Amino acid sequence: MLKIRQSIRDAMIRLAIAESPMEACGYLAGIDGEARLLIPMTNVDQSPEHFSFAPEEQFNALKQARNAGLRLIAVFHSHPSTPARMSAEDIRLAHDPDMIYIIVSLMDAEPVIRGFRMEQKQPVEVMLEITEDG
Amino acid sequence: MKLVINGQEETVELQEATVAELLRYKKVEMPEMVSVEYNGRFLRQAEHETVRVKDGDRIEFLYFMGGGMAG
């Protein structure tokens, strides 16, 4: 299970809407199984169907998280017009065994957020619990 | 030798090694999908086979991140 603070969840949705129809993306940093910081990332693909990070920006995010006493625990991206499930491309490119992969779907009127972890190259859903901001 | 790997000081049982060898030592899956920063300098993938780590070096590595709704 991954806990996500309400403000982080809301910020992910706002970012997904703001970037739509392009895919939005970023990291969540946290501690003790709770995401506490959203780090928006540039979608260098600038595409409605793809995203990727610039490695140099990834290292900056890593240091930003570490300086806050946190670590990178999840990566998120939006699916502007498809469900919150890992696509074939998401699965193919999900290489980090320690990362939780979050997808924000804007397909329906109400955004849907789901999380996954890769196990033996297959996505396994991770329950997301929205917590109050502390 | 002692290295600082992803912010943590570690003693690795290697006398000397390239970055690629260090990634194998750390049992990094899919090392070709990993980006490395070596003492604050971003390495090109080809440099993983040539840059040699030494005592006290700082190594950061991260997996390539990408995907998309296609498929």
Backbone of each chain as ProteinMPNN parsed JSONL, in Angstrom:
{"seq_chain_A": "MLKIRQSIRDAMIRLAIAESPMEACGYLAGIDGEARLLIPMTNVDQSPEHFSFAPEEQFNALKQARNAGLRLIAVFHSHPSTPARMSAEDIRLAHDPDMIYIIVSLMDAEPVIRGFRMEQKQPVEVMLEITEDG", "coords_chain_A": {"N_chain_A": [[0.837, -1.198, 0.0], [0.421, 2.262, -0.67], [0.553, 5.344, 0.843], [-0.861, 8.461, 0.122], [-0.681, 11.858, 0.417], [-3.473, 14.059, 0.615], [-3.177, 16.592, -0.591], [-1.144, 16.08, -2.38], [-2.283, 14.21, -4.081], [-4.303, 15.841, -5.187], [-2.706, 17.708, -6.474], [-1.439, 16.164, -8.409], [-3.598, 15.577, -10.076], [-4.349, 18.15, -10.872], [-2.063, 18.859, -12.331], [-2.116, 16.944, -14.361], [-4.447, 17.706, -15.715], [-3.764, 20.292, -16.47], [-1.676, 19.831, -18.26], [-2.871, 18.353, -20.205], [-3.789, 18.074, -23.659], [-1.405, 16.65, -23.587], [0.729, 14.15, -22.091], [1.199, 14.281, -18.644], [3.784, 14.191, -16.132], [5.815, 12.946, -13.404], [7.616, 12.716, -10.265], [6.922, 11.146, -7.107], [7.922, 11.836, -3.891], [8.794, 10.467, -0.751], [8.403, 9.101, 2.578], [8.473, 6.445, 4.928], [6.485, 4.953, 3.633], [4.683, 6.831, 2.702], [3.68, 9.258, 0.401], [4.892, 12.475, 0.138], [5.76, 14.645, -1.228], [5.469, 16.185, -4.331], [7.134, 16.091, -7.354], [7.198, 17.736, -10.174], [7.913, 16.746, -13.513], [9.567, 17.31, -16.64], [7.981, 16.36, -19.547], [9.741, 15.065, -21.893], [9.085, 14.029, -24.295], [6.86, 15.392, -25.093], [4.189, 14.637, -25.827], [0.88, 13.363, -26.558], [0.634, 10.7, -26.116], [2.879, 9.508, -25.088], [5.545, 9.493, -22.647], [8.654, 10.632, -21.348], [11.486, 10.991, -19.172], [14.087, 13.45, -18.755], [17.367, 12.472, -18.145], [19.186, 14.109, -16.675], [17.469, 15.848, -15.332], [16.197, 14.013, -13.782], [18.184, 13.322, -11.926], [18.382, 15.731, -10.6], [15.887, 15.747, -9.359], [16.159, 13.562, -7.688], [18.044, 14.541, -5.878], [16.667, 16.715, -4.843], [14.631, 15.424, -3.464], [16.148, 13.97, -1.607], [17.386, 16.027, -0.185], [15.232, 16.954, 1.175], [14.876, 15.063, 3.006], [13.663, 12.82, 2.08], [12.804, 10.095, -0.164], [12.743, 8.987, -3.586], [9.806, 7.48, -4.366], [7.731, 6.853, -6.009], [6.604, 7.043, -9.388], [4.751, 9.035, -11.565], [2.372, 9.285, -14.23], [0.143, 10.732, -16.667], [-2.774, 9.485, -18.287], [-4.352, 10.825, -20.721], [-6.653, 10.09, -22.177], [-7.233, 7.425, -21.856], [-7.753, 4.413, -19.854], [-6.839, 4.059, -16.308], [-4.627, 2.126, -16.294], [-1.762, 0.017, -16.677], [-0.254, 0.429, -19.687], [0.79, -1.437, -22.607], [3.178, -0.276, -23.395], [3.889, 1.09, -21.065], [4.431, -1.085, -19.389], [6.519, -2.31, -20.737], [8.521, -0.442, -20.411], [8.917, -0.194, -17.722], [11.264, -0.429, -15.607], [12.311, -0.232, -13.078], [12.571, -1.975, -10.177], [11.929, -1.152, -7.655], [10.185, 0.902, -7.697], [7.001, 2.516, -7.472], [4.458, 2.685, -9.786], [2.382, 5.107, -10.882], [-0.711, 5.928, -12.32], [-2.624, 8.447, -13.72], [-5.751, 8.803, -14.797], [-7.632, 10.614, -17.119], [-9.81, 9.955, -18.492], [-12.502, 9.628, -17.811], [-15.18, 11.671, -16.417], [-14.609, 12.047, -13.746], [-11.418, 12.058, -12.439], [-9.248, 9.196, -12.288], [-7.067, 7.396, -10.229], [-4.516, 5.059, -10.078], [-2.199, 2.68, -8.739], [0.797, 0.755, -9.362], [3.07, -1.985, -9.044], [5.958, -3.527, -10.347], [6.257, -6.939, -10.797], [8.084, -9.652, -11.597], [8.053, -8.788, -14.221], [5.428, -8.174, -14.622], [2.572, -6.097, -14.03], [1.427, -5.391, -10.774], [-1.249, -4.489, -8.815], [-1.069, -1.773, -6.564], [-2.399, -0.771, -3.576], [-3.781, 2.413, -3.008], [-3.841, 4.806, -0.538], [-5.473, 7.629, 0.465], [-4.371, 10.246, 2.403], [-4.84, 12.588, 5.097], [-3.459, 15.887, 5.058], [-0.579, 16.435, 6.969]], "CA_chain_A": [[0.0, 0.0, 0.0], [1.11, 3.551, -0.657], [-0.25, 6.464, 1.307], [-0.623, 9.704, -0.619], [-1.377, 12.985, 1.044], [-4.553, 14.625, -0.203], [-2.672, 17.707, -1.406], [-0.331, 15.508, -3.457], [-3.247, 13.656, -5.037], [-4.939, 16.952, -5.898], [-1.708, 18.337, -7.341], [-1.251, 15.283, -9.567], [-4.751, 15.756, -10.97], [-4.244, 19.493, -11.478], [-0.988, 18.825, -13.333], [-2.591, 16.146, -15.503], [-5.419, 18.529, -16.452], [-3.056, 21.434, -17.058], [-0.829, 19.389, -19.375], [-3.691, 17.69, -21.211], [-3.835, 16.653, -24.031], [-0.122, 15.962, -23.439], [0.855, 13.382, -20.863], [1.956, 14.894, -17.549], [4.568, 13.165, -15.441], [6.612, 13.447, -12.283], [7.952, 11.785, -9.192], [6.472, 11.377, -5.745], [8.947, 11.522, -2.893], [8.146, 10.234, 0.528], [9.09, 8.364, 3.634], [7.574, 5.576, 5.7], [5.355, 4.502, 2.824], [3.748, 7.923, 2.431], [4.152, 10.285, -0.528], [4.731, 13.79, 0.767], [6.251, 15.719, -2.095], [5.337, 15.958, -5.765], [8.168, 16.761, -8.141], [6.813, 17.676, -11.593], [9.027, 16.525, -14.438], [9.305, 17.665, -18.025], [7.786, 15.26, -20.493], [10.584, 15.468, -23.023], [8.435, 13.571, -25.53], [5.795, 16.354, -25.444], [3.285, 13.82, -26.628], [-0.344, 12.929, -25.874], [0.624, 9.241, -25.979], [4.143, 9.014, -24.538], [6.321, 10.402, -21.811], [9.935, 10.183, -20.805], [12.194, 11.989, -18.378], [15.481, 13.746, -19.075], [18.155, 11.937, -17.023], [19.76, 15.153, -15.825], [16.391, 16.331, -14.474], [15.948, 12.945, -12.801], [19.164, 13.444, -10.844], [17.985, 16.897, -9.795], [14.746, 15.334, -8.526], [16.707, 12.685, -6.644], [18.694, 15.381, -4.852], [15.613, 17.503, -4.189], [13.985, 14.527, -2.494], [17.1, 13.643, -0.531], [17.577, 17.226, 0.642], [14.028, 17.1, 2.007], [14.811, 13.906, 3.899], [12.744, 11.863, 1.458], [13.378, 9.385, -1.306], [11.794, 8.83, -4.689], [9.114, 6.21, -4.129], [6.751, 6.576, -7.066], [6.62, 7.88, -10.584], [3.382, 9.077, -12.084], [2.097, 9.969, -15.49], [-1.283, 10.773, -16.957], [-3.359, 8.959, -19.518], [-5.42, 11.811, -20.956], [-7.894, 9.57, -22.78], [-7.357, 5.969, -21.692], [-7.943, 4.079, -18.427], [-5.699, 4.048, -15.371], [-3.994, 0.811, -16.247], [-0.46, 0.078, -17.334], [-0.329, 0.051, -21.098], [1.898, -2.306, -23.039], [4.412, 0.513, -23.373], [4.24, 1.305, -19.651], [5.016, -2.329, -18.86], [7.802, -2.542, -21.416], [9.533, 0.524, -19.969], [8.96, -0.128, -16.248], [12.46, -1.217, -15.285], [12.779, -0.073, -11.693], [11.789, -2.898, -9.336], [11.591, -0.546, -6.362], [9.329, 2.073, -7.909], [5.569, 2.354, -7.68], [4.07, 3.394, -10.993], [1.029, 5.642, -10.703], [-1.312, 6.456, -13.546], [-3.778, 9.331, -13.516], [-6.57, 8.777, -16.004], [-8.628, 11.684, -17.3], [-10.77, 9.467, -19.487], [-13.867, 9.87, -17.337], [-15.389, 12.999, -15.828], [-13.88, 12.049, -12.472], [-10.109, 11.417, -12.633], [-9.005, 7.935, -11.583], [-5.635, 7.188, -9.955], [-4.18, 3.715, -9.611], [-0.769, 2.431, -8.611], [1.241, -0.592, -9.691], [4.463, -2.35, -8.875], [6.301, -4.592, -11.278], [6.748, -8.197, -10.237], [8.356, -10.598, -12.69], [7.699, -8.097, -15.461], [3.982, -7.978, -14.717], [2.109, -5.103, -13.059], [0.578, -5.825, -9.673], [-1.816, -3.248, -8.288], [-0.727, -1.325, -5.215], [-3.498, 0.026, -3.051], [-3.425, 3.799, -2.685], [-4.68, 5.373, 0.533], [-5.326, 9.084, 0.512], [-4.287, 10.649, 3.799], [-4.954, 14.019, 5.344], [-2.174, 16.56, 5.162], [-0.159, 16.588, 8.344]], "C_chain_A": [[0.877, 1.255, 0.0], [0.123, 4.611, -0.167], [0.138, 7.712, 0.516], [-1.389, 10.822, 0.07], [-2.375, 13.607, 0.062], [-4.035, 15.728, -1.128], [-1.838, 17.195, -2.581], [-1.251, 14.925, -4.536], [-3.869, 14.782, -5.868], [-3.96, 17.6, -6.883], [-1.433, 17.479, -8.573], [-2.372, 15.492, -10.573], [-4.685, 17.124, -11.658], [-3.194, 19.506, -12.592], [-1.441, 18.068, -14.576], [-3.553, 16.969, -16.361], [-4.704, 19.679, -17.17], [-2.252, 21.03, -18.295], [-1.632, 18.746, -20.505], [-3.841, 18.581, -22.447], [-2.49, 15.926, -23.967], [-0.139, 15.142, -22.15], [1.7, 14.169, -19.859], [2.72, 13.798, -16.823], [5.36, 13.799, -14.303], [6.93, 12.331, -11.307], [7.141, 12.136, -7.952], [7.6, 10.954, -4.821], [8.25, 11.354, -1.552], [9.023, 9.487, 1.496], [8.039, 7.551, 4.378], [6.308, 5.202, 4.918], [4.332, 5.559, 2.522], [4.378, 8.944, 1.502], [3.856, 11.66, 0.056], [5.136, 14.958, -0.117], [6.065, 15.298, -3.545], [6.423, 16.75, -6.47], [7.763, 16.652, -9.607], [8.055, 17.496, -12.458], [8.596, 16.933, -15.842], [9.078, 16.393, -18.83], [8.562, 15.621, -21.746], [10.008, 14.991, -24.353], [7.389, 14.583, -26.016], [4.765, 15.694, -26.356], [2.015, 13.518, -25.845], [-0.364, 11.427, -25.6], [1.887, 8.674, -25.332], [4.679, 10.007, -23.527], [7.682, 9.778, -21.572], [10.592, 11.348, -20.097], [13.574, 12.253, -18.981], [16.336, 13.289, -17.896], [18.721, 13.013, -16.097], [18.707, 15.699, -14.854], [16.039, 15.28, -13.42], [16.924, 13.061, -11.625], [18.863, 14.665, -9.969], [16.83, 16.543, -8.857], [15.22, 14.452, -7.372], [17.31, 13.51, -5.506], [17.672, 16.248, -4.12], [14.929, 16.666, -3.123], [14.908, 14.267, -1.311], [17.305, 14.836, 0.391], [16.389, 17.485, 1.565], [13.885, 15.933, 2.987], [13.899, 12.809, 3.385], [13.495, 11.066, 0.393], [12.305, 9.233, -2.381], [11.119, 7.471, -4.551], [8.099, 5.873, -5.227], [6.984, 7.517, -8.235], [5.199, 7.883, -11.128], [3.373, 9.681, -13.478], [0.604, 9.882, -15.764], [-1.585, 10.026, -18.242], [-4.546, 9.869, -19.831], [-6.723, 11.2, -21.463], [-8.019, 8.054, -22.708], [-7.403, 5.645, -20.194], [-6.648, 4.116, -17.609], [-5.183, 2.623, -15.213], [-2.659, 0.924, -16.97], [-0.607, -0.434, -18.759], [0.83, -0.891, -21.423], [3.217, -1.542, -22.996], [4.855, 0.801, -21.939], [4.956, 0.081, -19.086], [6.4, -2.548, -19.453], [8.904, -1.653, -20.847], [9.621, 0.66, -18.449], [10.098, -1.017, -15.75], [12.819, -1.204, -13.806], [11.939, -0.961, -10.761], [11.333, -2.282, -8.018], [10.561, 0.577, -6.481], [7.861, 1.669, -8.003], [5.184, 3.251, -8.857], [2.602, 3.81, -10.866], [0.534, 6.221, -12.028], [-2.562, 7.251, -13.173], [-4.56, 9.342, -14.823], [-7.574, 9.924, -15.99], [-9.725, 11.255, -18.255], [-12.209, 9.792, -19.086], [-13.967, 11.263, -16.712], [-14.631, 13.131, -14.502], [-12.53, 11.353, -12.681], [-9.962, 10.167, -11.758], [-7.497, 7.761, -11.431], [-5.444, 5.764, -9.442], [-2.663, 3.553, -9.601], [-0.426, 0.974, -8.863], [2.718, -0.755, -9.332], [4.747, -3.497, -9.843], [6.833, -5.803, -10.519], [6.86, -9.192, -11.37], [7.783, -10.066, -14.006], [6.187, -7.954, -15.676], [3.536, -6.957, -13.679], [1.185, -5.727, -12.014], [0.053, -4.567, -8.998], [-1.385, -3.011, -6.844], [-1.88, -0.453, -4.724], [-2.989, 1.415, -2.677], [-4.39, 4.303, -1.628], [-4.413, 6.867, 0.606], [-5.394, 9.516, 1.981], [-4.431, 12.169, 3.935], [-3.561, 14.632, 5.468], [-1.821, 16.793, 6.625], [0.558, 17.892, 8.595]], "O_chain_A": [[1.948, 1.278, 0.608], [-0.982, 4.75, -0.691], [1.317, 7.973, 0.277], [-2.599, 10.73, 0.274], [-2.141, 13.666, -1.146], [-4.407, 15.791, -2.3], [-1.827, 17.804, -3.65], [-1.032, 15.118, -5.732], [-3.951, 14.689, -7.093], [-4.343, 17.989, -7.987], [-1.219, 18.01, -9.662], [-2.13, 15.573, -11.777], [-4.931, 17.244, -12.858], [-3.409, 20.086, -13.657], [-1.185, 18.495, -15.702], [-3.482, 16.932, -17.589], [-5.003, 19.993, -18.322], [-2.159, 21.79, -19.259], [-1.14, 18.611, -21.625], [-4.011, 19.788, -22.277], [-2.42, 14.731, -24.252], [-0.923, 15.409, -21.238], [2.78, 14.659, -20.19], [2.354, 12.624, -16.887], [5.546, 15.015, -14.249], [6.562, 11.173, -11.502], [6.726, 13.281, -7.771], [8.159, 9.865, -4.95], [7.252, 12.012, -1.261], [10.214, 9.273, 1.266], [6.869, 7.929, 4.442], [5.212, 5.143, 5.475], [3.213, 5.236, 2.124], [5.472, 9.443, 1.768], [2.72, 11.966, 0.419], [4.881, 16.117, 0.21], [6.453, 14.199, -3.94], [6.606, 17.94, -6.211], [7.956, 15.606, -10.226], [9.119, 18.037, -12.155], [7.412, 16.903, -16.18], [9.889, 15.467, -18.795], [8.087, 16.402, -22.571], [10.391, 15.486, -25.413], [7.07, 14.628, -27.204], [4.515, 16.129, -27.48], [2.049, 13.425, -24.618], [-1.269, 10.931, -24.929], [1.952, 7.476, -25.057], [4.33, 11.187, -23.536], [7.839, 8.557, -21.592], [10.311, 12.515, -20.369], [14.152, 11.386, -19.636], [16.064, 13.674, -16.758], [18.733, 12.845, -14.878], [19.012, 15.979, -13.694], [15.636, 15.615, -12.307], [16.529, 12.916, -10.469], [19.063, 14.635, -8.754], [16.797, 16.983, -7.708], [14.752, 14.574, -6.24], [17.109, 13.212, -4.329], [17.798, 16.485, -2.919], [14.679, 17.139, -2.014], [14.49, 14.338, -0.156], [17.388, 14.677, 1.609], [16.518, 18.145, 2.596], [12.89, 15.833, 3.706], [13.42, 11.972, 4.151], [14.66, 11.331, 0.096], [11.11, 9.338, -2.104], [11.779, 6.434, -4.611], [7.666, 4.727, -5.345], [7.491, 8.628, -8.081], [4.53, 6.85, -11.145], [4.24, 10.473, -13.847], [-0.106, 9.069, -15.173], [-0.762, 9.951, -19.154], [-5.625, 9.697, -19.265], [-7.796, 11.744, -21.2], [-8.826, 7.463, -23.425], [-7.123, 6.508, -19.363], [-5.541, 4.191, -18.143], [-5.289, 2.009, -14.151], [-2.459, 1.828, -17.781], [-1.025, -1.567, -18.999], [1.727, -1.103, -20.607], [4.248, -2.092, -22.607], [6.046, 0.761, -21.631], [5.963, 0.205, -18.39], [7.336, -2.925, -18.749], [10.069, -2.047, -20.8], [10.325, 1.536, -17.946], [9.909, -2.208, -15.504], [13.553, -2.074, -13.336], [10.745, -0.724, -10.58], [10.455, -2.822, -7.344], [10.121, 1.132, -5.474], [7.526, 0.616, -8.544], [5.547, 4.426, -8.905], [1.709, 2.97, -10.757], [1.265, 6.904, -12.745], [-3.423, 6.791, -12.423], [-4.073, 9.84, -15.839], [-8.262, 10.168, -14.999], [-10.478, 12.084, -18.766], [-13.026, 10.18, -19.921], [-12.959, 11.94, -16.508], [-14.086, 14.188, -14.184], [-12.496, 10.183, -13.061], [-10.483, 10.101, -10.645], [-6.743, 7.953, -12.384], [-6.113, 5.325, -8.507], [-1.946, 4.206, -10.359], [-1.232, 0.076, -8.618], [3.491, 0.203, -9.321], [3.88, -4.326, -10.117], [7.748, -5.689, -9.702], [5.872, -9.535, -12.019], [7.136, -10.777, -14.774], [5.734, -7.652, -16.78], [4.06, -6.942, -12.565], [0.279, -6.493, -12.344], [0.829, -3.677, -8.649], [-1.346, -3.93, -6.026], [-2.28, 0.496, -5.4], [-1.91, 1.566, -2.105], [-5.607, 4.235, -1.801], [-3.277, 7.306, 0.785], [-6.343, 9.195, 2.697], [-4.172, 12.921, 2.995], [-2.617, 13.985, 5.92], [-2.635, 17.276, 7.413], [0.975, 18.162, 9.722]]}, "seq_chain_B": "MKLVINGQEETVELQEATVAELLRYKKVEMPEMVSVEYNGRFLRQAEHETVRVKDGDRIEFLYFMGGGMAG", "coords_chain_B": {"N_chain_B": [[36.838, -1.006, -1.561], [35.609, 2.211, -0.507], [32.594, 3.72, -1.349], [30.24, 6.281, -2.191], [27.086, 5.561, -2.752], [24.215, 6.338, -4.353], [23.77, 8.194, -2.321], [24.382, 6.836, -0.01], [26.952, 5.681, 2.07], [29.044, 3.05, 1.175], [30.86, 0.014, 1.489], [32.495, -1.65, -0.968], [33.287, -4.811, -2.315], [35.424, -4.674, -4.219], [38.421, -4.214, -5.941], [39.145, -2.532, -7.993], [37.152, -1.051, -10.51], [35.065, -0.661, -13.387], [32.364, 1.626, -14.075], [30.3, 0.148, -15.214], [30.933, -2.42, -14.325], [30.605, -2.041, -11.62], [27.833, -1.627, -11.503], [26.983, -4.16, -12.222], [27.988, -5.582, -10.073], [26.365, -4.531, -8.101], [24.123, -5.795, -8.744], [22.292, -4.661, -10.48], [19.374, -4.58, -12.29], [18.786, -4.69, -15.781], [20.966, -2.902, -16.712], [21.532, -1.366, -18.931], [19.469, 0.357, -19.076], [19.887, 2.276, -17.243], [20.797, 5.393, -15.899], [23.726, 7.205, -15.062], [25.348, 9.191, -12.652], [28.455, 10.466, -12.01], [30.484, 11.443, -9.546], [29.119, 13.866, -9.649], [28.991, 14.344, -12.328], [27.239, 13.777, -15.268], [27.135, 10.742, -16.951], [27.673, 9.546, -20.247], [26.181, 6.717, -21.844], [28.086, 5.042, -23.051], [30.312, 5.605, -21.587], [30.073, 4.169, -19.289], [31.453, 1.828, -19.505], [34.041, 2.584, -19.496], [34.797, 4.524, -17.592], [36.444, 4.52, -14.531], [35.89, 3.624, -11.207], [36.877, 4.888, -8.02], [38.207, 4.821, -4.688], [36.188, 6.637, -2.46], [34.627, 7.874, -4.356], [31.574, 9.318, -5.623], [28.588, 7.948, -6.586], [25.67, 8.027, -8.441], [22.735, 6.417, -9.424], [19.985, 5.92, -11.647], [16.952, 4.624, -12.949], [15.95, 4.729, -16.358], [13.033, 6.52, -17.167], [9.954, 6.143, -18.588], [7.091, 5.881, -20.752], [3.656, 5.465, -21.555], [0.332, 5.962, -22.87], [-0.186, 4.417, -25.017], [-0.936, 1.287, -26.543]], "CA_chain_B": [[36.893, 0.451, -1.498], [34.389, 2.856, -0.027], [31.95, 4.598, -2.313], [28.93, 6.793, -1.791], [26.198, 5.116, -3.825], [22.866, 6.893, -4.119], [23.734, 8.936, -1.065], [24.74, 5.989, 1.132], [28.332, 5.184, 2.025], [29.087, 1.594, 1.104], [32.126, -0.644, 1.189], [32.276, -2.665, -2.001], [34.392, -5.779, -2.372], [36.069, -4.567, -5.52], [39.665, -3.449, -5.868], [38.902, -1.472, -8.955], [36.041, -1.465, -11.375], [34.402, 0.361, -14.187], [30.989, 1.87, -13.637], [29.484, -1.0, -15.649], [31.213, -3.537, -13.409], [29.967, -1.716, -10.335], [26.389, -1.879, -11.643], [26.787, -5.621, -12.173], [28.25, -5.962, -8.677], [25.181, -4.138, -7.329], [23.003, -6.603, -9.275], [21.309, -3.77, -11.098], [18.69, -5.19, -13.428], [18.714, -3.858, -16.983], [21.893, -1.763, -16.57], [21.502, -0.511, -20.12], [18.389, 1.322, -18.885], [20.239, 3.055, -16.064], [21.624, 6.59, -16.077], [24.68, 7.298, -13.961], [26.068, 10.428, -12.371], [29.71, 10.078, -11.382], [31.048, 12.647, -8.914], [28.395, 15.055, -10.106], [29.024, 14.472, -13.796], [26.379, 12.809, -15.946], [27.906, 9.923, -17.884], [27.046, 8.928, -21.403], [26.09, 5.262, -21.668], [29.345, 4.409, -23.466], [31.324, 5.832, -20.548], [29.925, 3.19, -18.199], [32.45, 0.769, -19.698], [35.407, 3.112, -19.487], [35.098, 5.302, -16.383], [36.793, 3.627, -13.424], [35.578, 4.202, -9.904], [37.963, 4.768, -7.047], [37.807, 5.048, -3.305], [35.668, 7.967, -2.152], [33.772, 8.42, -5.417], [30.118, 9.384, -5.421], [27.882, 7.383, -7.739], [24.209, 8.015, -8.369], [22.143, 5.833, -10.618], [18.526, 5.965, -11.756], [16.413, 3.974, -14.136], [15.21, 5.48, -17.365], [11.597, 6.533, -16.911], [9.158, 6.493, -19.747], [5.906, 5.057, -20.942], [2.616, 6.166, -22.281], [-0.948, 5.246, -22.859], [-0.326, 3.587, -26.203], [-0.785, -0.163, -26.386]], "C_chain_B": [[35.553, 0.986, -1.004], [33.878, 3.819, -1.094], [30.689, 5.174, -1.665], [27.984, 6.511, -2.96], [24.776, 5.539, -3.488], [22.735, 7.47, -2.713], [24.135, 8.142, 0.166], [26.191, 5.528, 0.999], [28.313, 3.665, 2.08], [30.521, 1.134, 0.887], [31.837, -1.729, 0.171], [33.516, -3.536, -2.1], [34.985, -5.818, -3.771], [37.338, -3.754, -5.334], [39.589, -2.258, -6.818], [37.847, -1.98, -9.923], [35.614, -0.307, -12.249], [32.998, 0.573, -13.607], [30.1, 0.69, -14.018], [29.696, -2.19, -14.718], [30.587, -3.283, -12.039], [28.46, -1.978, -10.395], [26.101, -3.374, -11.604], [26.975, -6.124, -10.745], [27.022, -5.659, -7.811], [23.926, -4.883, -7.795], [21.876, -5.72, -9.815], [20.695, -4.477, -12.306], [18.651, -4.189, -14.582], [19.669, -2.656, -16.903], [21.916, -0.844, -17.779], [20.381, 0.526, -20.04], [18.641, 2.216, -17.672], [21.1, 4.244, -16.473], [22.501, 6.744, -14.839], [25.258, 8.708, -13.881], [27.282, 10.05, -11.539], [30.389, 11.338, -10.841], [30.43, 13.922, -9.485], [28.363, 15.247, -11.604], [28.17, 13.376, -14.416], [27.207, 12.054, -16.987], [27.072, 9.501, -19.079], [27.101, 7.415, -21.235], [27.427, 4.583, -22.0], [30.422, 4.555, -22.391], [31.196, 4.845, -19.394], [30.992, 2.111, -18.285], [33.873, 1.279, -19.547], [35.768, 3.883, -18.214], [35.325, 4.343, -15.217], [36.509, 4.342, -12.109], [36.745, 3.972, -8.959], [37.436, 5.152, -5.669], [37.322, 6.493, -3.11], [34.743, 8.548, -3.203], [32.304, 8.4, -5.008], [29.426, 8.952, -6.713], [26.379, 7.48, -7.473], [23.718, 7.264, -9.599], [20.622, 5.775, -10.501], [18.102, 5.233, -13.014], [15.781, 4.992, -15.07], [13.723, 5.406, -17.027], [10.867, 6.972, -18.172], [7.966, 5.575, -19.841], [4.893, 5.836, -21.749], [1.395, 5.312, -22.454], [-1.116, 4.347, -24.064], [-0.176, 2.115, -25.854], [-1.636, -0.743, -25.291]], "O_chain_B": [[34.521, 0.318, -1.074], [34.629, 4.616, -1.656], [30.152, 4.611, -0.712], [28.072, 7.14, -4.015], [24.217, 5.143, -2.466], [21.738, 7.266, -2.02], [24.223, 8.694, 1.262], [26.603, 5.044, -0.055], [27.647, 3.071, 2.927], [31.296, 1.786, 0.188], [31.028, -2.623, 0.418], [34.644, -3.057, -1.983], [35.035, -6.866, -4.414], [37.334, -2.729, -4.653], [39.933, -1.131, -6.463], [37.681, -3.184, -10.12], [35.779, 0.862, -11.899], [32.524, -0.196, -12.771], [29.244, 0.277, -13.235], [28.744, -2.886, -14.367], [30.102, -4.207, -11.385], [27.882, -2.495, -9.439], [25.103, -3.808, -11.028], [26.225, -6.975, -10.268], [26.683, -6.423, -6.908], [22.822, -4.636, -7.31], [20.691, -5.997, -9.632], [21.399, -4.912, -13.217], [18.499, -2.986, -14.368], [19.226, -1.513, -17.013], [22.279, 0.327, -17.665], [20.342, 1.463, -20.836], [17.718, 2.835, -17.143], [22.013, 4.115, -17.289], [22.078, 6.454, -13.72], [25.605, 9.323, -14.889], [27.162, 9.401, -10.5], [30.817, 12.196, -11.614], [31.116, 14.905, -9.762], [27.774, 16.208, -12.098], [28.353, 12.194, -14.125], [27.896, 12.666, -17.803], [25.903, 9.142, -18.937], [27.983, 6.897, -20.55], [27.844, 3.657, -21.304], [31.331, 3.731, -22.297], [32.126, 4.705, -18.6], [31.394, 1.544, -17.269], [34.812, 0.485, -19.476], [36.929, 3.89, -17.807], [34.502, 3.468, -14.949], [36.847, 5.512, -11.933], [37.493, 3.002, -9.081], [36.358, 5.731, -5.529], [37.973, 7.442, -3.547], [34.135, 9.596, -2.982], [31.864, 7.597, -4.185], [29.654, 9.518, -7.782], [25.889, 7.068, -6.422], [24.237, 7.462, -10.697], [20.061, 5.606, -9.418], [18.815, 5.228, -14.018], [15.17, 5.97, -14.642], [13.219, 4.349, -16.645], [11.137, 8.033, -18.736], [7.852, 4.605, -19.091], [5.229, 6.738, -22.516], [1.414, 4.104, -22.22], [-2.083, 3.59, -24.139], [0.61, 1.746, -24.981], [-1.602, -1.951, -25.057]]}, "name": "protein", "num_of_chains": 2, "seq": "MLKIRQSIRDAMIRLAIAESPMEACGYLAGIDGEARLLIPMTNVDQSPEHFSFAPEEQFNALKQARNAGLRLIAVFHSHPSTPARMSAEDIRLAHDPDMIYIIVSLMDAEPVIRGFRMEQKQPVEVMLEITEDGMKLVINGQEETVELQEATVAELLRYKKVEMPEMVSVEYNGRFLRQAEHETVRVKDGDRIEFLYFMGGGMAG"}
